[in-house]
Amino acid sequence: MPPITERENAVLTEMRRRFDHVSAERCLSGPGLVNLYNSLAAIDGVPSAGYTAAQITDPEMAVTDPLCGEATGMFCAMLGTVAGNLALTLGAHGGLYIAGGIVPRLGARFAESAFRERFEAKGRLRAYLAAIPTYVITHKLPAFLGCAAALAAP
């Protein structure tokens, strides 16, 4: 997992103390969100509250525990970095689609996050990435939409 900011570097350094390898999955999943929160708490010298990913992303929690908001924002930014790298690796043109349990529930907070900025932050390849749309899949069962379309096709 590549750090972009000093704070991310500190978080990843803290995570490397606990794990042999810190991959994108260690940061960009439900358990990864918990890892981000716990690492931020350790860096700041405050006790971890033992929250779940759902609690960390709850907007009300960000009011009472600012580390929840920071962890959620860091999650979105890091996802943008990884998604931009993936788009470059695969030569994406038509769009990048994000599904899963976390991002669709973030709603406007995801749209307002650093995701897109970090998605495009690839130096001389910025223009290429700026032309790639990103979408959040919000349908609860998107696989069934694809199955239905495949069955309806001649």
Stockholm file with secondary structure:
# STOCKHOLM 1.0

chainA/1-154         MPPITERENAVLTEMRRRFDHVSAERCLSGPGLVNLYNSLAAIDGVPSAGYTAAQITDPEMAVTDPLCGEATGMFCAMLGTVAGNLALTLGAHGGLYIAGGIVPRLGARFAESAFRERFEAKGRLRAYLAAIPTYVITHKLPAFLGCAAALAAP
#=GR chainA/1-154 SS CCCCSHHHHHHHHHHHHHCSCCCHHHHSSHHHHHHHHHHHHHHHTCCCCCCCHHHHTCHHHHHHCHHHHHHHHHHHHHHHHHHHHHHHHHTCCSCEEECSSSHHHHTHHHHTSSHHHHHHCCGGGHHHHHTSCEEECCCSCHHHHHHHHHHHCC
#=GC SS_cons         CCCCSHHHHHHHHHHHHHCSCCCHHHHSSHHHHHHHHHHHHHHHTCCCCCCCHHHHTCHHHHHHCHHHHHHHHHHHHHHHHHHHHHHHHHTCCSCEEECSSSHHHHTHHHHTSSHHHHHHCCGGGHHHHHTSCEEECCCSCHHHHHHHHHHHCC
//
